[in-house]
Amino acid sequence: MIIQRSFRKSIFLNFFVIFSIFTFSVLIYQYDREKSYRIRQLEITLDNVTEITHRYIDHRNIINTGDFKSLDTLKSLIPISNTRITVIDYSGKVLYDSFVADFDRLENHFARFEVQHALKEGVGSSIRLSTSTNQEFYYYAKDFRKYIIRSAAVYNIEVKNFLKTEQIFLFFVLFLFVLMWVLLHFTTLRLSEFIIKLKDFALKAGNNEDVEVLDSDFKDNEFGIIRKQIIQIYDNLKKAKDELTVEQEKLFDHLQVLDEGIAIFSPQRNKILANSHFIQYINIISEVSTISAENVFLIPEFRKVIDFLEEQSNSQFPYSSKDPDQLLYNVEKNEKYFQIKCIIFSDASFEIMISDITRPERRRLLKQQLTSNIAHELKTPLASIKGYLETVLNNPNIPTEKKHYFMEKAYAQSERLTDLLNDISLLNNIEDAGELFEFKQLQIRPVIRDVVENLRIRMNQKNITCNVEVNPAVAINGNESLLFSVFQNLLENSINYAGENITVTVSNYLEDTKFYYFRYSDTGPGIPEEHLPRIFERFYRVDYGRSRENGGTGLGLSIVKNAVLLHKGDISVKNRPEGGLEFLFSLAKK
């Protein structure tokens, strides 16, 4: 309220001072003009007296006869009573004075103000006390070339009142002044109310508060136009702000759900925004817990970013919005791989993006290793096939029995090569195109039964018994061919490496709201503990020579693990205390 009152008071005082100056200027001007007019009227009357006196002197030739005493007859002819007539020669000697009988004894009047003025300008006037009569006169002197005639009116109440200005004009001006004061009061009041409303509107709008419609009585004038424009500008800004807020919320929500860590910094390296993944990734890279995004500039792995920013800040070329400068490099930390990207925008602000590329990088390294392993694995069967066929081709006289033996060996190696290629294809499909496999609700027990029947002959050859302890009601959302591969590879692993006269058990030992938990075990010799962490790796063999003899591809358990992971489960392996291997894995119900 203090601000509101001072604003109105300031406007009011400014207008009041201006109008007061104008009013008093008019009063002073009018007063001076009125006074000048009345003095002029008096001087015209006195001038007429001097003219009458001059004509009388000239008519009677008094200047030559010297009979100035005869001027006493003019007293009855002068229209204004108490008018004093004085005739003065150029030396200042008084030749006649109507108020002093013994005028010859009057002092010299040459130095009188009105006489001096008359000598210089033709006429002169003054108000002063007469030393000869001890009365105050209004003197008017006029030069007639031979002498000066001075007429004077006694400066009494009557003359003073005549010279006074009319008071009615003063009262009229004062009335106008009061009227303007009242009008100014109400005008500034209306203007102040409008400005106060405008101020409250601006404050509420600036504080994001609900604002009322800016109402005003100024509808058809400039203030009305300003009011409409302010409301229109406010509505446009509010609409743009609401749209910007929605887009900003979308951006923030998008940043939070991104797998990449993103942070945007000002040119002074102050954080503008950062998502949670950015904080998480710099914690992993730095191995120091922090919640401040600015700490990224203290991490050694981001030294390249700092050098890049300093290099660009010292560059003579301006930043481009069409082709912004950027830096891209990879960082490896604790067996995890990150891609770091820095982009500088046109206003010198910049973005740092951290992407977790562990999975694609590991896949790349794995494929690189797989390619090497595949080439290595393919050499043996291809070399065997080539050797057998060359033997047959180069020895046409070889016995039929021997030729048949070589052909069987070549066929067996081709089968092994086919199995290897099939396993590689299946493994790649699981990892790279898992979404292409069809999933549906199916029971597990019939799948296990089909696997056992498929491998029945090989199991009987080694006297292997299989116990299936799975409830027929156990059903999951899965792919039948992949689940078949899981149990078949587990059972083939036991057939190939667990020995003879063993027992295999498949059971469903636990379930919860999301998963069924399965146990696969055999009573074989197991494997050394140091090999357990690696048995799910591709082409990893505990006994390389023995595995080759048994015809394994080295991909069976890798297929098992990836198929279980595709079914949202997990798998682990351990040696049983009583002997043999035990695989524990889970499969999602839905």
Steps between C-alpha positions, in 0.01 A plus 500: 500500500792739568615457141148559373454823703841636409433435132171688510650774714787537255264539204273735695786719622651520152171611349428727798835678476469543124146636523592724797789650305272553204226657716729735685669596176160592358415695818825692495468571131139610532572707810787678329291551189207640700725728700676622186163568345380714795827688523471568130149634551623731773794612289267573205295727726812675631630523141179680402562747784851570366361547151235745621764690696733510198226632272406765757862613530542503126168683444577771754866517398583472864851371430584846363292712738602299804150525644490143633277615785214508255514117487295502821192538281560144375409351837131532423546344158685185617256202535684337789512685829821522699703495179830680533654679199866593488690674218877450498761640263793299368724625777269350760359831623134487598309755295160417648346266761127492568544366857771745612422872485859610551634265232803725435654373820465128403824309460630404160306199351757399240600185693146377550452147360198583282677812364811307406284234330308766308825659379627162378185325371241780468286389796571376852308400811563416865333472837668678787456739789517870417743689726329833428143393588578194710244299295540183293433554129486297183711718267478506122743724306506579127757683289357773272837609347511834683396394843376201693148484632445267794154400615451308824211338680497482876576135581209460736254219568297583196799477266631190673166328459490603136839343442404175674412202278160338505478225767233304317754361254713376788202320653408357161850363451503359853164334429642344185803389701284321757287347225809371320633368833181295547507374142867418535424311820242273333705462180810388687280275714368320191845481345646373827233231528578383148876495567445318831288237324767472233771460767302232690431324171872504412607379846254211499591409145869510590441273802296250293188578707147494368417843362165666450398675182661844490183711507502874449279795408751602233334327210521726198815700567871425506478330841229274369727399211787442744270289718395284203860459384619403850228237532575367151875489571435328833271243342755430226784472750294278730406275210862483383618439856246220552604339174866542593435348843330200342788456256750545783325234708503270198871565458572434869289183498675389183843563651410302810393190305795506262766236550764763425631737764448858382602829662492854358735766637528877465813657344622546860465120552202532733239227474179595321343154515613140542315168514552223755694276259765771464563502877497118506753469218748757634485316834588173323779662299652696790437232766413790734144563616365843402169670424649807335519500121775767511735241652534351152775755434707353786502145357822408310305304237335829394827685448447480124170687543671777699778533242241506221302778671811708562618451143164610360480802733837619368397443140451802273208340319149564637282212608264370235145386571482305171820304551587516874846395614504160670732251662450122508708233675463178703594422861539157660454471877452190715418280200237749387525709184369858462481732204549867590376771266533877545314752282548878513196711407491841331467690832815324637295277729574132456363151552677193632339165417613170649376177337545156651633297206604204712256261339567590134874528571507161667293363215745647254794346686307177538418486131859577423603212722219285363614564146848391596366194684266407216784513253704283733214256566416466132856411403499160671187344341576658164857369513373153596242496219758623255752238615259210473377607157852555371597153621208345309564706187875443495472125558253359245604145580429532871296207637125551518494448877767769548329736260174454690683571828643827364160605364334436840767710671453782251123482551540512881717809469245663268230426761719660766550798272123525445438487876760770552346730239151437640613584853676817381187605310276429799727689739519803273122501457449491877736792558423718198140419411346364818180696437436289188440183703134424561402473867189331631372321808627139502555219749857405588459128572407402139804691371730307738335173402561568127867576573542175692332298227717668237817400685373163629731288282815686607390489864446123480843452348653650816240363740380848600177537697297823491255593778256781417348654815304782343130552566297466178322827588823706481462732201693810391492758223779375276626381165471123459805452277725705731381314810556174316858616427553584869413156631656320202836674540500432874422134446752472212762657726438223755503228230826630351699577815339349814588140421295178515258356756389843626165645598367832371230685694285789380281661768294810572607577854344847557268764362387855582267753341733561205726196449526123504835372629651183351784269597691282252760262647695186418704255706813523286849609611432875465771742381788680674391813689729732304305422181151568639496882439580450129297201389229729348755668274495420129732219392631460854593137573620350826680216314556617143609166358230298672233749391607463139481125526147520638390725217402810700495840329597697811184716465241288681519662846533846343172433318346385831597820680386739225169315457434521877583873498262552206229341719575770766667245724849431634724193528790387717706179537680324785646161592281281718660391830416139421637533148378627166388837365192698604346775286252738669295723271175697495239561230244780510135402525382784277 
